[in-house]
Amino acid sequence: MGSIDRIVRIALAAVVVALYFLEVINGTVAIIGIALAGILLATSFLNFCPLYLPFGISKCKK
């Protein structure tokens, strides 16, 4: 996973969490958003996205 991909994932997760705490999103949307934010953070810190494997995508510079 490239550095730009990691930064975008962390930024998106931060936006979702901010929307949750500002009570812009709530209910089912909030639960799904927080779950997706957790997945985005986990994949960015692990430098691995399991969805890239079946499609043969690589964002790393060689």
C-alpha positions as CSV (number, residue, x, y, z in Angstrom):
1,M,0.0,0.0,0.0
2,G,1.4,3.4,-1.0
3,S,1.7,6.4,1.3
4,I,-1.0,8.4,-0.5
5,D,-3.4,5.5,-0.1
6,R,-2.7,5.3,3.6
7,I,-3.1,9.0,4.1
8,V,-6.5,9.0,2.3
9,R,-7.7,6.1,4.4
10,I,-6.7,7.7,7.7
11,A,-8.3,11.0,6.6
12,L,-11.6,9.3,5.6
13,A,-11.7,7.4,8.9
14,A,-11.1,10.7,10.8
15,V,-14.0,12.4,8.9
16,V,-16.4,9.6,9.7
17,V,-15.4,9.6,13.4
18,A,-15.7,13.4,13.5
19,L,-19.2,13.2,11.9
20,Y,-20.2,10.7,14.5
21,F,-19.0,12.8,17.5
22,L,-20.6,15.9,16.0
23,E,-23.8,13.9,15.8
24,V,-24.2,14.5,12.1
25,I,-24.6,10.7,11.6
26,N,-26.4,8.4,14.0
27,G,-28.2,5.1,14.2
28,T,-27.4,2.4,11.6
29,V,-25.5,4.8,9.4
30,A,-23.2,5.6,12.4
31,I,-22.6,2.0,13.2
32,I,-21.7,1.2,9.6
33,G,-19.6,4.3,9.3
34,I,-17.6,3.5,12.5
35,A,-17.1,-0.1,11.4
36,L,-15.8,1.1,8.0
37,A,-13.6,3.7,9.7
38,G,-12.1,0.9,11.9
39,I,-11.4,-1.2,8.8
40,L,-9.8,1.8,7.0
41,L,-7.5,2.5,10.0
42,A,-6.6,-1.2,10.5
43,T,-5.6,-1.6,6.8
44,S,-3.7,1.6,6.8
45,F,-1.6,0.7,9.9
46,L,-1.1,-2.8,8.6
47,N,-0.1,-1.6,5.2
48,F,-2.2,-4.3,3.6
49,C,-5.6,-4.3,1.9
50,P,-7.1,-7.8,1.4
51,L,-9.4,-6.4,-1.4
52,Y,-6.3,-5.7,-3.5
53,L,-5.3,-9.4,-3.7
54,P,-8.1,-10.8,-5.9
55,F,-7.7,-7.9,-8.3
56,G,-3.9,-7.9,-8.4
57,I,-3.7,-4.2,-7.5
58,S,-0.5,-2.9,-5.9
59,K,-0.1,0.7,-4.9
60,C,3.5,0.3,-3.8
61,K,6.3,1.9,-5.9
62,K,8.8,-0.6,-7.2
